[in-house]
Amino acid sequence: QVQLVESGGGLVQSGTSLKLSCALSGGSLDSYAIGWFRQAPGKEREAVSYIRRSARNIFYADSGKGRFTVSRDNAKNTAYLQMNNLQPEDTADYFCAAVRWNFSETRWAGEHEYTYWGQGTQVTVSS
């Protein structure tokens, strides 16, 4: 059974950085597309970034463009989300999700297609 565990969240000041990790067990990260999502208090979950099996295929939501960098290390079975210049509006629970994905598939997986989800890691940014 595939499991995802996020880590790296915390309480930080505005303008600083955090790097979130998403460790996959029970399978090989190489077979999966990874999505990062977040949910702020009282708001719906939203997509932050996607990375397909090829690390060259990356998507960022407008909220993270220019500040966030997604990456994957298949050898370590871990995906990452580097978040720079964090702002109070980035405060949320951050989740990673995985879906088994064809390497040649060119579309982005919809949120409903992600099969496995982590438990989330909390990010709080103070002003």
N, C-alpha and C positions, 0 to 999 in steps of 0.2 A: 504494500500500500504506500503510495507516494505521500509524503508529508512535507510541508513547507514551514520553516521557522524563520521569522523575521527578528532582527536585532539591530541595535544601533540608535534607537530613538532616545529622546531625553528632553530636558528643559534647557533651552539655550536662549541667548540674547539675539535680538534683531541684528542682522548683518553677518552672523556667524554661519558655520557650516556643520553639516552632519552627513555621515555616510551610512546608509542603511544596507544591511545584508539580508539575503534571502537564501537560506540553505535548504537544498532539496535532498531528501533521503528516500530510499525505496525505489529509486529509479535513476536514470541518467539524464542530467540536465540537458545534454545534447539533443535529446528527442523532443524538447518542449520549447514552445514560445512562452515568454514571461511577460506578465503585465504588472504594473505597479498602480495601485489605486489608493485613494484616501477618502476619509469621511470625517468631516468636521462636525462638531456638536450641533444637532438640530438640522443638519443638511444631508442631502443624498450623497451616496458614494459617487465619486467621479474618477475618471481615468487620469493618470499622471503621465505615464510613459509605457511604451511597449518595446520589446526587443524580440525579434523573431530568432529562429535558430541560427541564421547568419547574423553575426553581430553588426553587420553593415546596415541591416534593416531596422531602423529605429524611428519611433514616433514620440513626439512630446506634445502634450497639451499646451495651450498658450500659457497656462499658469506657470509652467516650468521652463519654457524656452529661454535659453541663454543663461539659466541658473542651474538646471539639473542635468546630470549626465548619467545615463543608464549603461550598464555593462554586464558582461557575464564571463565567468571563468569556468568553462566546462570541466576542466581538470579538477577543480575544487568543488564542483557541483553547487556553485553559488553564484547568484546574481546580485548586483549592487545598484544602489541609487545614491549618487553623490549629489547633495543639495547644498548649494552655495547661496550666500546673501539671503539667508532665510528671513522671512517677514512674518509678522503676527498672523497674517491671513493664511500662512502655511500650517498653522496649528491644526492638527487632525490626527486621527489614527491612520497609519499607513499599512497597507496590505500588499503582499505579493500574491500572484496567482499564476498557475501553470496550466497549459493545455498541450497535449501531444499534437504536433503540427508537422505537416509535410514541408520538407526543406524548400521545395519549389513553389509552395503556395505564396502568392504575392499579396493577398489581401490581409488586413488586420483582423484578428479574432475579435468577435464581439464579446462584451463583458459576460454575457450569458453562456458563452461557450467555454469559459475557463472552468476546468474540472476540479482543480485543487486550489485551496486557499489557505494561507497562513492565518495565524490568530491575530496578527496585527502588532504594531509597535507604535507607541504614542510619541508624537512630536509636539512639543509646546514651545512656542517662540514668544518671548516677552519683549515688549517695546522699550 
